Amino acid sequence: CPRSYPQPCVKCKQGSASLIIRVGDTFCRDCFREYFVHKFRAVLGKNRVIFPGEKVLLALSGGAASSAMLRQVQEGLSRETAKRLRFIPGLIYVDEGAVRRQSLAQREKNLAHMETLLQATGFPYHLVHLEEALELPASILQPGTRGSREPGPSYKEAVEGFIQEQRQDGNRDGSTSPPGPGTQDVPLASPHLPTAAQTQKLLQLFEAVETTTAREELLQMLRTHLIVQTARARGYAKVMTGESSTCVAIKLLTNMSLGRGAFVAVDTGFVDDRHGDVLVVRPMRDYTAKEIAFYNHFFGVPTVTVPPLFTKRREKPSIRHLIERFLLGLQEDFPSTISTVYRTGEKLSPDPAKASCEEERCLLCLCALDIAWGE
């Protein structure tokens, strides 16, 4: 806001605005924090995917969006909150230093820094390396099955059952507070770097891929398989990722450019159920990158800078980077560009990505093959 002409907050009408999110939406710091927190609670309450008492794995990259997501979960689980979150969180960080051309000293320093941040949360955490994705079992390439073929309880039934359990526990020990997040799982950390042979095997795989676009897709695929396998092994029913609406809009157009238009709804929707027993949830997809950046700056959310994939091309290194520059360039002159692309993706149906049998499913991304469209 211009200092010579301070604008009032659009919500409280009293304090001076500290930022302008959109044209006419001016907020002071306190109102912006309430707005940010309310949006996170509202998206979880509207979709009703995460049940009380469930174990949820938060996938952290150290970036702005995932760090803001972690802060929202921390505040939502605090006892001072009137309507606190009821799930049991765990954290996972995937070390990708090998494919990002980091030296051993840089990887060790980055891992030590991330482990310090994860330990400060008090949640169970898992430090895994991308090299471990090459040793995953073959079952990761098949959708998991739930424990029972019968449909699970509804959200209302799950809430009522959770409240009843809390009352019974409270009558036994005289307390109604939910169990602490660290009592349900044992922190698992693997801070030691993989062997040189494992790293070399991973680098050979990425060097065999010719284009940067294909390397980015391969990296995302290996990272997803590693996170899903960790969730299965540790009993997590849901996985939270930190894609913002800006990231979702970029991914939407990127998938269209790569011929994955039939799978846009699965790759960018709030829920990704292609893995069967583990659901991937994107609670930050209603936030723009600008809102997340201001929130982290105002309230001191720690972040970690992740270097990009190594490439010799300075301009147009990949399709994703090209679309990112295109959208952000349009956003400067037309502020509704990101929201328009994002809202368009919400209207797409995930049905084309579902396969009826194993032969009709892609071995890598687990989406339905589009072989029927050519008939």
Secondary structure, 3 states (H helix, E strand, C coil): CCCCCCCECCCCCCCECCEEEECCEEECHHHHHHHHHHHHHHHHHHHCCCCCCCEEEEEECCCHHHHHHHHHHHHHHCCCCCCCCCCEEEEEEEECCCCCCCCHHHHHHHHHHHHHHHHHHCCCEEEEEHHHHHHCCHHHHCCCCCCCCCCCCCHHHHHHHHHHHHHHHHHHHCCCCCCCHHHCCCCEECCCCCCHHHHHHHHHHHHHCCCHHHHHHHHHHHHHHHHHHHHHHHCCCEEECCCCHHHHHHHHHHHHHCCCHHHHHHHHCCEECCCCCCEEECCCCCCCHHHHHHHHHHCCCCCCCCCCCCCCCCCCCCHHHHHHHHHHHHHHHCCCHHHHHHHHHHCCCCHHHCCCCHHHECCCCCCECCHHHHC
